[in-house]
Amino acid sequence: MTPMRRTLIPCLTALLLLGGCDWFRGSPTLREPIQTGPSQVDLERQQDQLTQATDLADEGDYDTALIVLHDILKDDPTSTPAYLGIGDIYLQKKDYRRAEPAYGRAARLEPRNYDAQFGHAVVLQMLGRLVEAVKAYHRALTIEPESSEANRNLAITYLQMDEPNHAIVFAEKAVEVDPSDGVAWVNLGASYERVERWGDAADAYVSASERMEPTPELMSNLMNMLVRQKRYREVVNIADTIQKFRDDANALERKGWALFRLGEYDASDRAYRAAVAIDPQEWQAFNGIGVTALNRWLLSDRTDTESWNEAQASFRASLRINRDQDKVVRLMLDYGMSR
């Protein structure tokens, strides 16, 4: 029988991390039944039913596949492959509440079945039952300690639990096991980021970008790490890369910030203006326009009143969007700009 291979791709929207949907790529399968009770005839019939269920599920006829799998359980209520097949289908349908008892039953029937433990861990994680998910991932790793997917998912779970130091251990193991896995490198970068290891996080994101199709989210994470390290020219380059994917006001604001610190004031001003053209609510970019205008006024020995007026107008625009900016208020007061 050709086993059912299911691509499990739930998305962790709670992480910010990167917008991708490849965090949980598992492959629970319909295993060959390991039974001592049923006769050979029963086993052959069950084998045929499992093959039928697999074919139906592969064709997208989940409802009929579920009927076949439940028929197996009527004759053999201890069929681990049937429970795994049911869990697979409900997971594919993102019906995690129905998937959980099926995987849980399979895991209890065969505690040393990796697919059962891994599948159970995934649905527990998706249900927000994180402590139980951690235990299930650990059980999966006792069976297959070199599993990249289990190490990777366990790292994510620890990040969800705000335990980045634990996450790092398993994120590092995941990339050690499979250095070609770009998603594993993303997880490692996110883990380093949470403990403020900015340089290591940037290196991990670079490694991810070399191993997977770059996304705006991945590039944004890398850019933020470069900002932390004040690697200004690299920030500019990454911001330009992000614009190839989409118009991104935040990336342009960061580009303006980096260019200003490189002393490229005109280019900085253009980047800030491009940011507010994309998003008029990008208050940081209005601050950038204000700072570059104020800088022009200072460089003119305070004679360029047009720049001074523009600085004041830009700071006011920023404060209308976000009033909680004490530094901007103090700056305006220092330069005689009424709020």
NUSEZA-422196 format. One line per field, with one value per residue (C-alpha): residue number from 1; residue in three letters; chain; x, y, z. Coordinates in pm, whole numbers, plus 50000, padded with zeros to 5 digits. Layout:
<recs>
i: (NUM  ...)
aa: (Ala  ...)
ch: (A  ...)
px: (X  ...)
py: (Y  ...)
pz: (Z  ...)
</recs>
This chain:
<recs>
i: (1  2  3  4  5  6  7  8  9  10  11  12  13  14  15  16  17  18  19  20  21  22  23  24  25  26  27  28  29  30  31  32  33  34  35  36  37  38  39  40  41  42  43  44  45  46  47  48  49  50  51  52  53  54  55  56  57  58  59  60  61  62  63  64  65  66  67  68  69  70  71  72  73  74  75  76  77  78  79  80  81  82  83  84  85  86  87  88  89  90  91  92  93  94  95  96  97  98  99  100  101  102  103  104  105  106  107  108  109  110  111  112  113  114  115  116  117  118  119  120  121  122  123  124  125  126  127  128  129  130  131  132  133  134  135  136  137  138  139  140  141  142  143  144  145  146  147  148  149  150  151  152  153  154  155  156  157  158  159  160  161  162  163  164  165  166  167  168  169  170  171  172  173  174  175  176  177  178  179  180  181  182  183  184  185  186  187  188  189  190  191  192  193  194  195  196  197  198  199  200  201  202  203  204  205  206  207  208  209  210  211  212  213  214  215  216  217  218  219  220  221  222  223  224  225  226  227  228  229  230  231  232  233  234  235  236  237  238  239  240  241  242  243  244  245  246  247  248  249  250  251  252  253  254  255  256  257  258  259  260  261  262  263  264  265  266  267  268  269  270  271  272  273  274  275  276  277  278  279  280  281  282  283  284  285  286  287  288  289  290  291  292  293  294  295  296  297  298  299  300  301  302  303  304  305  306  307  308  309  310  311  312  313  314  315  316  317  318  319  320  321  322  323  324  325  326  327  328  329  330  331  332  333  334  335  336  337  338  339)
aa: (Met  Thr  Pro  Met  Arg  Arg  Thr  Leu  Ile  Pro  Cys  Leu  Thr  Ala  Leu  Leu  Leu  Leu  Gly  Gly  Cys  Asp  Trp  Phe  Arg  Gly  Ser  Pro  Thr  Leu  Arg  Glu  Pro  Ile  Gln  Thr  Gly  Pro  Ser  Gln  Val  Asp  Leu  Glu  Arg  Gln  Gln  Asp  Gln  Leu  Thr  Gln  Ala  Thr  Asp  Leu  Ala  Asp  Glu  Gly  Asp  Tyr  Asp  Thr  Ala  Leu  Ile  Val  Leu  His  Asp  Ile  Leu  Lys  Asp  Asp  Pro  Thr  Ser  Thr  Pro  Ala  Tyr  Leu  Gly  Ile  Gly  Asp  Ile  Tyr  Leu  Gln  Lys  Lys  Asp  Tyr  Arg  Arg  Ala  Glu  Pro  Ala  Tyr  Gly  Arg  Ala  Ala  Arg  Leu  Glu  Pro  Arg  Asn  Tyr  Asp  Ala  Gln  Phe  Gly  His  Ala  Val  Val  Leu  Gln  Met  Leu  Gly  Arg  Leu  Val  Glu  Ala  Val  Lys  Ala  Tyr  His  Arg  Ala  Leu  Thr  Ile  Glu  Pro  Glu  Ser  Ser  Glu  Ala  Asn  Arg  Asn  Leu  Ala  Ile  Thr  Tyr  Leu  Gln  Met  Asp  Glu  Pro  Asn  His  Ala  Ile  Val  Phe  Ala  Glu  Lys  Ala  Val  Glu  Val  Asp  Pro  Ser  Asp  Gly  Val  Ala  Trp  Val  Asn  Leu  Gly  Ala  Ser  Tyr  Glu  Arg  Val  Glu  Arg  Trp  Gly  Asp  Ala  Ala  Asp  Ala  Tyr  Val  Ser  Ala  Ser  Glu  Arg  Met  Glu  Pro  Thr  Pro  Glu  Leu  Met  Ser  Asn  Leu  Met  Asn  Met  Leu  Val  Arg  Gln  Lys  Arg  Tyr  Arg  Glu  Val  Val  Asn  Ile  Ala  Asp  Thr  Ile  Gln  Lys  Phe  Arg  Asp  Asp  Ala  Asn  Ala  Leu  Glu  Arg  Lys  Gly  Trp  Ala  Leu  Phe  Arg  Leu  Gly  Glu  Tyr  Asp  Ala  Ser  Asp  Arg  Ala  Tyr  Arg  Ala  Ala  Val  Ala  Ile  Asp  Pro  Gln  Glu  Trp  Gln  Ala  Phe  Asn  Gly  Ile  Gly  Val  Thr  Ala  Leu  Asn  Arg  Trp  Leu  Leu  Ser  Asp  Arg  Thr  Asp  Thr  Glu  Ser  Trp  Asn  Glu  Ala  Gln  Ala  Ser  Phe  Arg  Ala  Ser  Leu  Arg  Ile  Asn  Arg  Asp  Gln  Asp  Lys  Val  Val  Arg  Leu  Met  Leu  Asp  Tyr  Gly  Met  Ser  Arg)
ch: (A  A  A  A  A  A  A  A  A  A  A  A  A  A  A  A  A  A  A  A  A  A  A  A  A  A  A  A  A  A  A  A  A  A  A  A  A  A  A  A  A  A  A  A  A  A  A  A  A  A  A  A  A  A  A  A  A  A  A  A  A  A  A  A  A  A  A  A  A  A  A  A  A  A  A  A  A  A  A  A  A  A  A  A  A  A  A  A  A  A  A  A  A  A  A  A  A  A  A  A  A  A  A  A  A  A  A  A  A  A  A  A  A  A  A  A  A  A  A  A  A  A  A  A  A  A  A  A  A  A  A  A  A  A  A  A  A  A  A  A  A  A  A  A  A  A  A  A  A  A  A  A  A  A  A  A  A  A  A  A  A  A  A  A  A  A  A  A  A  A  A  A  A  A  A  A  A  A  A  A  A  A  A  A  A  A  A  A  A  A  A  A  A  A  A  A  A  A  A  A  A  A  A  A  A  A  A  A  A  A  A  A  A  A  A  A  A  A  A  A  A  A  A  A  A  A  A  A  A  A  A  A  A  A  A  A  A  A  A  A  A  A  A  A  A  A  A  A  A  A  A  A  A  A  A  A  A  A  A  A  A  A  A  A  A  A  A  A  A  A  A  A  A  A  A  A  A  A  A  A  A  A  A  A  A  A  A  A  A  A  A  A  A  A  A  A  A  A  A  A  A  A  A  A  A  A  A  A  A  A  A  A  A  A  A  A  A  A  A  A  A  A  A  A  A  A  A  A  A  A  A  A  A  A  A  A  A  A  A)
px: (50000  50122  50108  49910  50154  49993  50164  50074  50109  49935  50034  50144  49999  50085  50458  50507  50771  50757  50412  50507  50302  50573  50622  50457  50553  50488  50395  50170  50095  49864  50099  50090  49869  50057  49790  49801  49426  49270  49302  49504  49181  49083  49424  49406  49058  49180  49475  49238  49025  49330  49435  49085  49082  49421  49306  48987  49174  49430  49138  48999  48696  48753  48400  48398  48752  48638  48349  48592  48830  48548  48433  48781  48747  48412  48589  48918  48895  49271  49378  49645  49661  49290  49321  49620  49424  49136  49379  49545  49215  49093  49432  49420  49076  49213  48957  49205  48949  48847  49203  49327  49141  49229  49600  49579  49425  49692  49965  49823  49787  50145  50356  50661  50488  50658  50379  50122  50325  50422  50068  49931  50187  50093  49721  49782  49997  49733  49475  49696  49761  50129  50250  50092  50235  50586  50550  50427  50712  50959  50802  50839  51205  51272  51163  51340  51589  51726  51389  51430  51056  51005  51303  51184  50827  50939  51145  50838  50631  50887  50883  50506  50557  50808  51094  51350  51648  51478  51379  51740  51846  51598  51624  52000  51945  51700  51952  52223  52007  51898  52113  51918  51590  51530  51236  51453  51698  51409  51313  51671  51685  51362  51497  51819  51621  51418  51734  51881  52158  52122  52429  52346  51985  52097  52331  52049  51812  52081  52121  51744  51737  52004  51799  51445  51260  51301  50981  50914  50866  51202  51375  51204  51327  51679  51657  51549  51850  52081  51922  52002  52366  52376  52486  52350  52452  52314  51988  51960  52024  51769  51510  51556  51514  51186  51053  51096  50833  50592  50566  50668  50650  50826  51122  51153  51142  51427  51613  51576  51702  52012  52088  52066  52327  52545  52529  52329  52067  51897  51857  51731  51468  51351  51313  51109  50881  50832  50730  50452  50337  50274  50131  50019  50002  50375  50447  50813  50867  50711  50964  51235  51115  51113  51467  51606  51432  51566  51911  51887  51786  52084  52325  52197  52302  51933  51842  51635  51294  51117  51299  51225  50855  50856  51022  50756  50473  50619  50658  50303  50180  50361  50211  49861  49907  50089  50067  50281  50621  50798  51123  50954  50774  51100  51276  51004  51025  51404  51379  51090  50827  50491  50305)
py: (50000  50346  50541  50858  51146  51460  51798  51970  52343  52522  52890  53051  53396  53474  53496  53791  53624  53605  53554  53224  52906  52637  52615  52271  52053  51702  51374  51153  50839  50543  50276  49906  49756  49574  49340  49001  48952  48982  48696  48718  48766  49053  49212  49188  49342  49620  49674  49716  49960  50165  50180  50287  50558  50680  50707  50889  51135  51197  51284  51525  51309  51337  51252  50915  50843  50906  50662  50393  50460  50445  50117  49980  50082  49904  49577  49664  49947  49924  50008  50273  50340  50417  50667  50826  50852  51024  51262  51336  51428  51653  51821  51880  52035  52242  52085  52052  51963  51651  51568  51574  51267  51064  51134  51098  50752  50649  50774  50572  50259  50283  50504  50443  50558  50880  50994  50955  51155  51423  51461  51482  51750  51959  51965  52033  52328  52457  52429  52639  52352  52432  52244  51924  51995  52027  51688  51527  51676  51544  51199  51222  51315  51017  50806  51008  51243  51355  51476  51827  51892  51795  51999  52293  52280  52238  52555  52742  52612  52734  53075  53081  53008  53295  53059  53161  53000  52661  52741  52806  52453  52290  52555  52497  52121  52160  52342  52097  51807  51975  52276  52318  52393  52766  52766  52613  52901  53148  52986  53009  53377  53442  53259  53460  53780  53715  53704  54010  53825  54062  53955  53585  53657  53852  53570  53316  53526  53559  53181  53146  53381  53168  52852  52960  53203  53539  53697  54057  53932  53757  54060  54286  54070  54080  54457  54505  54308  54519  54832  54702  54667  55004  54841  55134  55049  54698  54841  55054  54752  54533  54812  54836  54458  54473  54734  54475  54263  54541  54908  54909  55236  55100  54975  55313  55487  55264  55340  55712  55659  55475  55725  56015  55849  55796  56170  56130  56384  56443  56070  56032  56299  56129  55796  55952  56129  55808  55636  55884  55876  55503  55533  55875  55723  55645  55892  55792  55903  56242  56272  56189  56461  56699  56608  56644  56981  57093  56980  57193  57491  57440  57400  57731  57907  57918  58137  57883  57965  57744  57441  57548  57578  57238  57081  57225  57111  56760  56719  56837  56586  56308  56413  56417  56049  55953  56202  55993  56121  56307  56335  56510  56747  56833  56885  57124  57315  57334  57495  57726  57533  57555  57228)
pz: (50000  49916  50247  50271  50283  50412  50397  50720  50684  50968  51011  51338  51302  51667  51580  51358  51255  50898  50746  50600  50638  50646  51020  51059  50769  50892  50731  50945  50747  50732  50862  50799  51069  51343  51478  51642  51693  51345  51102  50786  50592  50820  50780  50403  50403  50631  50399  50106  50304  50401  50039  49942  50211  50098  49737  49836  50056  49781  49551  49812  49897  50269  50378  50203  50323  50680  50636  50520  50810  51064  50908  50980  51343  51373  51296  51466  51723  51783  51427  51465  51088  51084  51367  51197  50874  51054  51223  50889  50724  51004  51021  50647  50699  50989  51219  51505  51770  51580  51482  51843  51981  51672  51703  52079  52046  51794  52028  52318  52106  51979  52209  51989  51671  51563  51331  51607  51858  51606  51471  51822  51909  51605  51680  52049  51947  51709  51986  52213  52452  52452  52761  52628  52284  52427  52597  52275  52070  52327  52297  51920  51962  52187  51888  51617  51786  51449  51324  51186  51184  51547  51665  51455  51582  51940  51906  51782  52072  52323  52152  52190  52559  52581  52661  52395  52568  52542  52186  52085  52182  51945  51672  51660  51648  51358  51139  51241  51127  50803  50711  50386  50564  50526  50765  51038  50992  51025  51354  51473  51382  51569  51874  51876  51826  52139  52353  52179  52001  51709  51513  51540  51442  51135  51031  51070  50859  50591  50594  50560  50261  50092  50133  50056  49837  50012  50140  50246  50601  50608  50459  50715  51001  50860  50812  51174  51295  51079  51224  51572  51473  51294  50969  50773  50418  50451  50585  50269  50046  50222  50215  49839  49810  50001  49754  49477  49650  49750  49834  50200  50393  50699  50496  50325  50663  50782  50460  50528  50884  50760  50484  50728  50948  50643  50580  50260  50358  50024  49963  50318  50262  49940  50120  50399  50150  49955  50279  50361  49999  50045  50396  50524  50874  50882  51161  51194  50834  50911  51193  50941  50705  51001  51102  50752  50715  51052  50945  50630  50843  51074  50781  50640  50961  51049  50755  50557  50707  50455  50592  50950  50865  50697  51001  51228  50998  50972  51347  51394  51136  51323  51656  51513  51430  51749  52034  52269  52153  52432  52238  51948  52183  52358  52023  51910  52236  52212  51869  51952  51760  51929  51936)
</recs>
